Amino acid sequence: MGHYLIVGATGGIGSATARLLAAGGHRLHLVARDAARLQALAGELGAGCSVADAAVPQELAGLAAAAGPVLDGLLYAVGTLALKPLARLAPEDCLQDFRLNALGAALAVQAALPALKQSPGVASVVLFSSVAVRQGFASHASIGMAKGAVEGLVTSLGAELAPKVRVNAIAPSLTRTPLARGLLASEPLAAAIAALHPLQRLGEPGDVAELAAFLLGPQAGWITGQVIGVDGGRSTLRTKG
């Protein structure tokens, strides 16, 4: 059984992945900034936990010591979804998206790397991109830039850390998580967005968590440097003229 560190563990995808891994008998160390929700989830799953804010580099730097000297995988499930047209973007909007999505991911890997290298097998890192990197959408300039940086990080670290650590990312389309609650508050709008997907629905956290758990484990032992879409076909398929 593996020992996995999940940063952003109380989010929709982070918590779904944590539950899958715990059900498989794996040991977990969970990280999030909401102490009450984090402690409730850790208690439910019998996991260790640390309160930390991914936007604060000093807090990320201490994660590995709290998780223990040996890790088999890291899931960085932190993201943002603040959509604005370019004319309304402030520099701080872009910096915040970059800090949480890209810089935070890099710093989390940096902090966990000594423990990942102590894994008796090949350790795994799983990050998150977005369908918006490959399929352009209006008002997504800031998040598209930040998630594009994550994809660059995946290929760079995939090369640098091989053969001891595998690095991959998942690129979901819109998924029903707490992060997306504001965007999906209008059911007519949610239905309209769902209809844009060839599979005619929005994603659920479990759709993404299944792939995250797979990529973290030894079953995915020959997969690295990849960005894999879980997007209902939206990034590649057109079913209507």
C-alpha positions as a LaTeX table, in Angstrom:
\begin{tabular}{lrrr}
\hline
Residue & $x$ (\AA) & $y$ (\AA) & $z$ (\AA) \\
\hline
Met1 & 0.00 & 0.00 & 0.00 \\
Gly2 & 1.17 & 3.52 & $-0.79$ \\
His3 & 1.55 & 6.69 & 1.23 \\
Tyr4 & 0.17 & 9.75 & $-0.55$ \\
Leu5 & 0.18 & 13.49 & 0.11 \\
Ile6 & $-2.90$ & 15.37 & $-1.15$ \\
Val7 & $-2.73$ & 19.17 & $-1.24$ \\
Gly8 & $-6.16$ & 20.72 & $-1.68$ \\
Ala9 & $-7.74$ & 17.70 & $-0.02$ \\
Thr10 & $-11.06$ & 19.31 & 0.92 \\
Gly11 & $-11.93$ & 20.37 & $-2.64$ \\
Gly12 & $-14.32$ & 18.33 & $-4.75$ \\
Ile13 & $-11.69$ & 16.40 & $-6.69$ \\
Gly14 & $-9.15$ & 16.25 & $-3.85$ \\
Ser15 & $-11.66$ & 14.77 & $-1.40$ \\
Ala16 & $-13.04$ & 12.31 & $-3.97$ \\
Thr17 & $-9.51$ & 11.08 & $-4.69$ \\
Ala18 & $-8.71$ & 10.85 & $-0.99$ \\
Arg19 & $-11.77$ & 8.67 & $-0.41$ \\
Leu20 & $-10.84$ & 6.39 & $-3.31$ \\
Leu21 & $-7.29$ & 5.96 & $-2.06$ \\
Ala22 & $-8.39$ & 5.39 & 1.53 \\
Ala23 & $-10.89$ & 2.75 & 0.37 \\
Gly24 & $-7.96$ & 1.01 & $-1.33$ \\
Gly25 & $-6.09$ & 0.79 & 1.96 \\
His26 & $-3.53$ & 3.53 & 1.26 \\
Arg27 & $-2.14$ & 5.87 & 3.91 \\
Leu28 & $-2.82$ & 9.57 & 3.38 \\
His29 & $-1.61$ & 12.93 & 4.59 \\
Leu30 & $-4.14$ & 15.64 & 3.73 \\
Val31 & $-3.48$ & 19.36 & 3.35 \\
Ala32 & $-5.97$ & 22.23 & 3.03 \\
Arg33 & $-6.48$ & 25.70 & 4.45 \\
Asp34 & $-9.94$ & 25.12 & 5.98 \\
Ala35 & $-9.06$ & 23.52 & 9.32 \\
Ala36 & $-12.56$ & 22.37 & 10.27 \\
Arg37 & $-13.30$ & 20.65 & 6.96 \\
Leu38 & $-9.80$ & 19.20 & 6.81 \\
Gln39 & $-9.98$ & 17.69 & 10.27 \\
Ala40 & $-13.42$ & 16.24 & 9.55 \\
Leu41 & $-12.17$ & 14.56 & 6.36 \\
Ala42 & $-8.99$ & 13.32 & 8.02 \\
Gly43 & $-11.03$ & 11.85 & 10.86 \\
Glu44 & $-13.38$ & 10.15 & 8.40 \\
Leu45 & $-10.49$ & 8.57 & 6.50 \\
Gly46 & $-8.07$ & 7.93 & 9.36 \\
Ala47 & $-5.51$ & 10.21 & 7.70 \\
Gly48 & $-2.90$ & 12.61 & 8.93 \\
Cys49 & $-3.43$ & 16.27 & 8.11 \\
Ser50 & $-1.78$ & 19.69 & 8.04 \\
Val51 & $-3.42$ & 23.09 & 7.69 \\
Ala52 & $-1.64$ & 25.14 & 5.01 \\
Asp53 & $-2.44$ & 27.75 & 2.40 \\
Ala54 & $-1.06$ & 26.94 & $-1.05$ \\
Ala55 & $-0.69$ & 30.67 & $-1.71$ \\
Val56 & 1.94 & 30.95 & 1.05 \\
Pro57 & 5.31 & 29.47 & $-0.02$ \\
Gln58 & 6.55 & 29.11 & 3.56 \\
Glu59 & 3.57 & 26.94 & 4.45 \\
Leu60 & 4.08 & 24.68 & 1.43 \\
Ala61 & 7.75 & 24.26 & 2.30 \\
Gly62 & 6.90 & 22.51 & 5.58 \\
Leu63 & 4.53 & 19.94 & 4.14 \\
Ala64 & 6.97 & 17.12 & 3.51 \\
Ala65 & 8.25 & 17.01 & 7.07 \\
Ala66 & 4.69 & 16.74 & 8.35 \\
Ala67 & 3.80 & 13.97 & 5.90 \\
Gly68 & 6.81 & 11.80 & 6.79 \\
Pro69 & 10.15 & 10.75 & 5.29 \\
Val70 & 8.72 & 8.48 & 2.57 \\
Leu71 & 6.00 & 9.31 & 0.04 \\
Asp72 & 4.79 & 7.29 & $-2.93$ \\
Gly73 & 2.86 & 10.12 & $-4.51$ \\
Leu74 & 1.72 & 13.73 & $-4.45$ \\
Leu75 & $-1.60$ & 15.07 & $-5.71$ \\
Tyr76 & $-1.75$ & 18.85 & $-6.02$ \\
Ala77 & $-5.49$ & 19.51 & $-6.35$ \\
Val78 & $-5.54$ & 23.28 & $-5.86$ \\
Gly79 & $-7.17$ & 25.51 & $-8.45$ \\
Thr80 & $-8.95$ & 28.75 & $-9.24$ \\
Leu81 & $-11.93$ & 29.64 & $-11.41$ \\
Ala82 & $-12.19$ & 33.43 & $-11.54$ \\
Leu83 & $-13.20$ & 34.30 & $-15.10$ \\
Lys84 & $-12.80$ & 37.82 & $-16.48$ \\
Pro85 & $-12.38$ & 39.33 & $-19.94$ \\
Leu86 & $-8.91$ & 40.67 & $-20.67$ \\
Ala87 & $-10.02$ & 44.31 & $-20.37$ \\
Arg88 & $-11.02$ & 43.72 & $-16.74$ \\
Leu89 & $-8.02$ & 41.68 & $-15.64$ \\
Ala90 & $-5.83$ & 43.31 & $-13.01$ \\
Pro91 & $-2.21$ & 42.20 & $-12.58$ \\
Glu92 & $-3.10$ & 40.73 & $-9.20$ \\
Asp93 & $-5.77$ & 38.52 & $-10.80$ \\
Cys94 & $-3.15$ & 36.93 & $-13.05$ \\
Leu95 & $-0.57$ & 36.66 & $-10.28$ \\
Gln96 & $-3.05$ & 34.97 & $-7.96$ \\
Asp97 & $-3.99$ & 32.40 & $-10.62$ \\
Phe98 & $-0.31$ & 31.75 & $-11.29$ \\
Arg99 & 0.59 & 31.50 & $-7.60$ \\
Leu100 & $-2.09$ & 28.95 & $-6.78$ \\
Asn101 & $-2.09$ & 26.85 & $-9.94$ \\
Ala102 & 1.51 & 26.84 & $-11.18$ \\
Leu103 & 3.90 & 28.19 & $-8.54$ \\
Gly104 & 2.09 & 26.35 & $-5.76$ \\
Ala105 & 2.37 & 23.10 & $-7.72$ \\
Ala106 & 6.09 & 23.60 & $-8.27$ \\
Leu107 & 6.71 & 24.42 & $-4.61$ \\
Ala108 & 4.67 & 21.45 & $-3.41$ \\
Val109 & 6.72 & 19.12 & $-5.62$ \\
Gln110 & 9.92 & 20.78 & $-4.40$ \\
Ala111 & 8.91 & 20.26 & $-0.77$ \\
Ala112 & 7.84 & 16.65 & $-1.28$ \\
Leu113 & 10.72 & 15.62 & $-3.55$ \\
Pro114 & 13.11 & 14.26 & $-0.88$ \\
Ala115 & 10.34 & 11.99 & 0.45 \\
Leu116 & 9.22 & 10.99 & $-3.05$ \\
Lys117 & 12.77 & 9.93 & $-3.88$ \\
Gln118 & 12.69 & 7.60 & $-0.86$ \\
Ser119 & 9.77 & 5.61 & $-2.27$ \\
Pro120 & 10.75 & 1.97 & $-2.77$ \\
Gly121 & 9.12 & 2.09 & $-6.19$ \\
Val122 & 8.64 & 4.84 & $-8.76$ \\
Ala123 & 6.84 & 7.73 & $-7.08$ \\
Ser124 & 4.14 & 9.76 & $-8.84$ \\
Val125 & 3.11 & 13.40 & $-9.01$ \\
Val126 & $-0.31$ & 14.39 & $-10.37$ \\
Leu127 & $-1.12$ & 18.04 & $-11.13$ \\
Phe128 & $-4.12$ & 19.74 & $-12.76$ \\
Ser129 & $-4.41$ & 21.63 & $-16.01$ \\
Ser130 & $-7.69$ & 22.56 & $-17.74$ \\
Val131 & $-9.52$ & 21.98 & $-20.98$ \\
Ala132 & $-9.16$ & 25.76 & $-21.43$ \\
Val133 & $-5.48$ & 25.35 & $-22.36$ \\
Arg134 & $-6.23$ & 23.30 & $-25.49$ \\
Gln135 & $-9.69$ & 24.68 & $-26.27$ \\
Gly136 & $-9.77$ & 28.47 & $-26.07$ \\
Phe137 & $-12.65$ & 30.13 & $-24.22$ \\
Ala138 & $-13.49$ & 33.79 & $-23.78$ \\
Ser139 & $-12.73$ & 35.27 & $-20.34$ \\
His140 & $-10.22$ & 32.49 & $-19.60$ \\
Ala141 & $-6.99$ & 34.38 & $-20.35$ \\
Ser142 & $-5.67$ & 34.36 & $-16.79$ \\
Ile143 & $-6.56$ & 30.77 & $-15.90$ \\
Gly144 & $-5.46$ & 29.62 & $-19.37$ \\
Met145 & $-2.02$ & 31.18 & $-18.83$ \\
Ala146 & $-1.68$ & 29.65 & $-15.38$ \\
Lys147 & $-2.76$ & 26.17 & $-16.43$ \\
Gly148 & $-0.55$ & 26.40 & $-19.53$ \\
Ala149 & 2.34 & 26.92 & $-17.11$ \\
Val150 & 1.28 & 23.76 & $-15.28$ \\
Glu151 & 1.54 & 21.80 & $-18.54$ \\
Gly152 & 5.05 & 23.16 & $-19.06$ \\
Leu153 & 5.90 & 22.13 & $-15.52$ \\
Val154 & 4.69 & 18.59 & $-16.18$ \\
Thr155 & 6.94 & 18.05 & $-19.17$ \\
Ser156 & 9.93 & 19.77 & $-17.56$ \\
Leu157 & 9.70 & 17.84 & $-14.30$ \\
Gly158 & 8.78 & 14.63 & $-16.09$ \\
Ala159 & 12.17 & 14.82 & $-17.80$ \\
Glu160 & 14.11 & 16.10 & $-14.80$ \\
Leu161 & 12.79 & 13.63 & $-12.23$ \\
Ala162 & 12.81 & 10.47 & $-14.39$ \\
Pro163 & 13.25 & 7.61 & $-13.76$ \\
Lys164 & 12.56 & 7.92 & $-10.01$ \\
Val165 & 9.42 & 10.10 & $-10.14$ \\
Arg166 & 6.65 & 10.16 & $-12.74$ \\
Val167 & 4.85 & 13.49 & $-13.39$ \\
Asn168 & 1.48 & 13.84 & $-15.13$ \\
Ala169 & $-1.49$ & 16.18 & $-15.21$ \\
Ile170 & $-5.23$ & 15.88 & $-15.69$ \\
Ala171 & $-7.07$ & 18.50 & $-17.74$ \\
Pro172 & $-10.76$ & 18.45 & $-16.78$ \\
Ser173 & $-13.61$ & 20.37 & $-18.32$ \\
Leu174 & $-16.17$ & 22.03 & $-16.05$ \\
Thr175 & $-16.83$ & 19.73 & $-13.11$ \\
Arg176 & $-19.48$ & 19.98 & $-10.38$ \\
Thr177 & $-17.23$ & 20.95 & $-7.48$ \\
Pro178 & $-17.52$ & 23.64 & $-4.79$ \\
Leu179 & $-15.06$ & 25.73 & $-6.86$ \\
Ala180 & $-17.56$ & 25.80 & $-9.74$ \\
Arg181 & $-20.64$ & 26.39 & $-7.60$ \\
Gly182 & $-21.00$ & 30.05 & $-8.53$ \\
Leu183 & $-20.73$ & 29.37 & $-12.25$ \\
Leu184 & $-23.27$ & 26.54 & $-12.01$ \\
Ala185 & $-25.76$ & 28.30 & $-9.74$ \\
Ser186 & $-28.02$ & 28.91 & $-12.73$ \\
Glu187 & $-29.42$ & 25.57 & $-13.87$ \\
Pro188 & $-30.22$ & 26.88 & $-17.39$ \\
Leu189 & $-26.59$ & 28.01 & $-17.75$ \\
Ala190 & $-25.32$ & 24.69 & $-16.36$ \\
Ala191 & $-27.51$ & 22.80 & $-18.83$ \\
Ala192 & $-26.28$ & 24.96 & $-21.71$ \\
Ile193 & $-22.63$ & 24.31 & $-20.80$ \\
Ala194 & $-23.31$ & 20.59 & $-20.42$ \\
Ala195 & $-24.80$ & 20.52 & $-23.92$ \\
Leu196 & $-21.50$ & 21.80 & $-25.37$ \\
His197 & $-19.86$ & 18.50 & $-24.42$ \\
Pro198 & $-20.18$ & 15.52 & $-26.78$ \\
Leu199 & $-21.19$ & 13.37 & $-23.79$ \\
Gln200 & $-23.89$ & 15.92 & $-22.92$ \\
Arg201 & $-23.14$ & 16.37 & $-19.25$ \\
Leu202 & $-20.82$ & 18.13 & $-16.86$ \\
Gly203 & $-18.07$ & 16.29 & $-15.03$ \\
Glu204 & $-18.45$ & 14.88 & $-11.54$ \\
Pro205 & $-15.58$ & 14.76 & $-9.03$ \\
Gly206 & $-15.50$ & 10.98 & $-9.25$ \\
Asp207 & $-14.87$ & 11.12 & $-13.01$ \\
Val208 & $-11.59$ & 12.90 & $-12.38$ \\
Ala209 & $-10.69$ & 11.16 & $-9.12$ \\
Glu210 & $-10.67$ & 7.75 & $-10.80$ \\
Leu211 & $-7.92$ & 8.87 & $-13.17$ \\
Ala212 & $-6.02$ & 10.69 & $-10.41$ \\
Ala213 & $-5.94$ & 7.57 & $-8.25$ \\
Phe214 & $-4.85$ & 5.48 & $-11.24$ \\
Leu215 & $-2.02$ & 7.86 & $-12.16$ \\
Leu216 & $-0.77$ & 7.94 & $-8.58$ \\
Gly217 & $-0.51$ & 4.17 & $-8.39$ \\
Pro218 & 1.88 & 1.58 & $-9.83$ \\
Gln219 & $-0.72$ & 0.55 & $-12.45$ \\
Ala220 & 0.31 & 3.71 & $-14.33$ \\
Gly221 & 3.99 & 2.89 & $-14.01$ \\
Trp222 & 4.81 & 3.56 & $-17.68$ \\
Ile223 & 2.98 & 6.90 & $-17.93$ \\
Thr224 & 4.87 & 10.15 & $-17.40$ \\
Gly225 & 5.04 & 13.62 & $-18.94$ \\
Gln226 & 1.41 & 13.42 & $-20.06$ \\
Val227 & $-1.58$ & 15.78 & $-19.85$ \\
Ile228 & $-4.73$ & 13.68 & $-20.04$ \\
Gly229 & $-8.15$ & 15.18 & $-20.70$ \\
Val230 & $-11.19$ & 14.18 & $-18.64$ \\
Asp231 & $-13.55$ & 16.51 & $-20.41$ \\
Gly232 & $-16.53$ & 14.72 & $-21.93$ \\
Gly233 & $-14.81$ & 15.00 & $-25.31$ \\
Arg234 & $-14.91$ & 18.78 & $-25.37$ \\
Ser235 & $-11.25$ & 19.36 & $-26.20$ \\
Thr236 & $-11.19$ & 17.15 & $-29.31$ \\
Leu237 & $-14.66$ & 16.25 & $-30.57$ \\
Arg238 & $-17.44$ & 18.04 & $-32.44$ \\
Thr239 & $-20.74$ & 16.23 & $-32.75$ \\
Lys240 & $-22.68$ & 19.08 & $-34.35$ \\
Gly241 & $-21.84$ & 20.93 & $-37.52$ \\
\hline
\end{tabular}
